[in-house]
């Protein structure tokens, strides 16, 4: 796996075998950081022609309601135009983050990938992308 982007709040990895991009959130991301990270992910997903997206939220904290709204109204419509068919979400240890992600995903109906699955560990998410999702 190749690391394409590194910052104090996020690392983005590319798995060429699985045609996947993995966003590994490292801590709380304020609005500009969150938007920079998600927009960078979109650019890299397009550049590397990925088919799967892994959102590793394990260490991510709350996503503010304003940012949740931005994700649904701005980011997800752009995301939906990519060729990504599968999304694996590694759930956060932070209950407020899990609630926010649930709200975002509920509001993203019709824009989310063909298959979306939730996992407790990044290893489970990677395995799913490399086997089940990759087989589609």
Secondary structure by P-SEA (a helix, b strand, c coil): cccccccccbbbbbcccccbbbbbbcccccaaaaaaaaaaaaaaaaaacccbbbbcccccccccaaaaaaaacccaaaaaaccccbbbbcccccaaaaaaaaaaaaaaccccccbbbbbccaaaaaaaaacccccc
